[in-house]
Amino acid sequence: MAHVGTVGTADGQAASVASLGQRAEAYARERGISRTTLEQLGVVSATVFFPELKGSSEAIIFQYFVGGKRTFWKGRAFPDKAFVAQKGGEVAFYNLENVLADIPETVFITEGEFDCAALVEAGIGLNQVLSVPTGAPEKPIPDDEPISGYGFVDDALRAGLSRVKRFVWCGDGDANGLALRQNMARIFGFARFWFVDWPEGIKDPNQMLMTDGPEDLRDLVVNGCRPWPVQGVYRISEIPEPPPLTLWTPGFVEWEGKVKLAPGTMSVVTGHPGHGKTALWAQIWFSIVRKYGVGACMATFETRPVPHMRRTLRTLFWGKLECDMSPEEKARADYWIDDRYRWIIHPDQKPTLGWLLDMAEVAVIRHGARIVQIDPWNRLESQRGPNETETDYIGRCLTSLYVFAQQMNVHVQVLAHPSKMDGPRKGKAPELDDIAGSKHWDNRVDQGFVVHRPKLFEGGQRCTDAELLYKKSRFEELGYPCKLLMRFDTARRTYVSVDYEA
Ligand SMILES: Nc1ncnc2c1ncn2[C@@H]1O[C@H](COP(=O)(O)OP(=O)(O)OP(=O)(O)O)[C@@H](O)[C@H]1O
């Protein structure tokens, strides 16, 4: 590599270039940088004309090489501070040739040649340091504008720098330096971009070398550098601890801990028509509303709130049939129901999911609802896009419902019909993936239930045996899949557990 020659000054005058003179060496030493480091980097000294100083001065000359030939140089006057650069030279990263010759895993990039030298002085490999050749901008390029003005970076990436796995930005800590860092992070790509935050009062590697010494500088850039933050990818330690799930027990002591429900989650219930989905879940939610003092928001499109749901709730409230209640008892039950329940009714009976979620939000925020039930799913008007399959549409709806459940911290429950089951499966309990329209019913929900009556009649008599099949539980806090045997007590119009009588 040719380290000696002549340099032309910015105004075109030639200056003689020696190897590193003693005064230049002494000046660099004051900055903590040894002759060895400077020689490794091909730094020389010369007397150069500095327009800024209106005269010649001794200078440290940083030479830029390509293929062993100097293509550009920059001079730093000393003892007075001034800079000059070769006119018309090829602008590239400083020390690029040494880096490209080796393509190390990690490259440290500084905002000045002296900072590059400081890193080499601190023990970073000569093949691992680069400096940008140009000054820093005042502001970063806005995120929505394309990056321009950094052709030298693109050239270097194309020449092989793109094979480096990690770039550690060691630029200045001032406002311009941070703007340059922002631009560089975008050019190099966030995934490979790391950075160093300088300690209080330090702005660049050379200053840190002088104040803290080479070991501390090396330790900071090698061990203290941090990955450029990328929103969306976290370490487990960076994720805030969520509060534990609030758990509700569904009101059947015989179920012990097998089934729990929670706000912030979503469930689906299916079962053949008339098998008791609405009735059983009305009882379960009633029990939770009463025990935990929470509100419920019901969109029961096929079961009229008045008189049917009111009758069910009055019955559950008093544990006896409506016909046996006094007007005062009915009024007391209604007062309680009015306090805890809100009913979603569309003026034209054409509810869409978007409309329903708007109403549910009001019920949650104004009235303290923690349970939102949609019964049944197929009564919502479809808002399927022209090129959207039914499966995709349902997947999209379930995502909105899930986000709603989480953001509002409510339990969202959807009651959905299975598609028709003919042949040998006729009359058998459906599975979650039998729910009409989409496989997402099974995989997008936290809990999946089937309400099933094995026989509706026997010997001309109504059979009241029913099963709650707990098919899916995403979290163990919510219990585990199991079969719960029930009987509908027609005298009291309530379900009782028959796993064992408590
Ligand atoms: N195990 C049972 N034994 C006898 N009758 C029952 C049983 N479960 C529910 N019923 C009664 O059957 C009727 C229908 O029940 P429900 O509306 O809850 O069924 P569903 O599964 O929600 O039906 P759909 O899908 O048609 O809405 C109600 O009158 C209810 O009281």
The ligand as an SDF file (V2000), in Angstrom:
LIG
                    3D

 31 33  0  0  0  0  0  0  0  0999 V2000
  -81.4270  -30.8960   28.7570 N   0  0  0  0  0  0  0  0  0  0  0  0
  -82.6240  -30.4160   28.4100 C   0  0  0  0  0  0  0  0  0  0  0  0
  -83.7290  -31.1450   28.6190 N   0  0  0  0  0  0  0  0  0  0  0  0
  -84.9180  -30.6920   28.2740 C   0  0  0  0  0  0  0  0  0  0  0  0
  -85.1370  -29.4860   27.7400 N   0  0  0  0  0  0  0  0  0  0  0  0
  -84.0950  -28.6990   27.5190 C   0  0  0  0  0  0  0  0  0  0  0  0
  -82.7730  -29.1090   27.8330 C   0  0  0  0  0  0  0  0  0  0  0  0
  -81.8960  -28.1190   27.5170 N   0  0  0  0  0  0  0  0  0  0  0  0
  -82.6650  -27.1300   27.0090 C   0  0  0  0  0  0  0  0  0  0  0  0
  -83.9400  -27.4360   27.0040 N   0  0  0  0  0  0  0  0  0  0  0  0
  -85.0290  -26.6290   26.5110 C   0  0  0  0  0  0  0  0  0  0  0  0
  -84.9550  -26.6810   25.0850 O   0  0  0  0  0  0  0  0  0  0  0  0
  -85.2770  -25.4330   24.5080 C   0  0  0  0  0  0  0  0  0  0  0  0
  -84.2010  -24.9770   23.5740 C   0  0  0  0  0  0  0  0  0  0  0  0
  -83.0370  -24.7260   24.3210 O   0  0  0  0  0  0  0  0  0  0  0  0
  -81.9770  -23.6460   23.8880 P   0  0  0  0  0  0  0  0  0  0  0  0
  -82.6390  -22.4670   23.2530 O   0  0  0  0  0  0  0  0  0  0  0  0
  -81.0770  -23.3780   25.0180 O   0  0  0  0  0  0  0  0  0  0  0  0
  -81.2140  -24.4830   22.7910 O   0  0  0  0  0  0  0  0  0  0  0  0
  -80.1020  -23.9880   21.7750 P   0  0  0  0  0  0  0  0  0  0  0  0
  -79.1100  -25.0940   21.6820 O   0  0  0  0  0  0  0  0  0  0  0  0
  -79.6220  -22.6800   22.1750 O   0  0  0  0  0  0  0  0  0  0  0  0
  -80.9370  -23.9590   20.4540 O   0  0  0  0  0  0  0  0  0  0  0  0
  -80.7400  -23.0570   19.1430 P   0  0  0  0  0  0  0  0  0  0  0  0
  -79.4590  -23.5070   18.5520 O   0  0  0  0  0  0  0  0  0  0  0  0
  -81.9110  -23.4280   18.3250 O   0  0  0  0  0  0  0  0  0  0  0  0
  -80.7310  -21.6550   19.6190 O   0  0  0  0  0  0  0  0  0  0  0  0
  -85.5420  -24.5140   25.6570 C   0  0  0  0  0  0  0  0  0  0  0  0
  -86.9250  -24.4100   25.9020 O   0  0  0  0  0  0  0  0  0  0  0  0
  -84.8780  -25.1640   26.8410 C   0  0  0  0  0  0  0  0  0  0  0  0
  -85.4960  -24.8410   28.0400 O   0  0  0  0  0  0  0  0  0  0  0  0
  1  2  1  0
  2  3  1  0
  2  7  2  0
  3  4  2  0
  4  5  1  0
  5  6  2  0
  6  7  1  0
  6 10  1  0
  7  8  1  0
  8  9  2  0
  9 10  1  0
 10 11  1  0
 11 12  1  0
 11 30  1  0
 12 13  1  0
 13 14  1  0
 13 28  1  0
 14 15  1  0
 15 16  1  0
 16 17  2  0
 16 18  1  0
 16 19  1  0
 19 20  1  0
 20 21  2  0
 20 22  1  0
 20 23  1  0
 23 24  1  0
 24 25  2  0
 24 26  1  0
 24 27  1  0
 28 29  1  0
 28 30  1  0
 30 31  1  0
M  END
$$$$
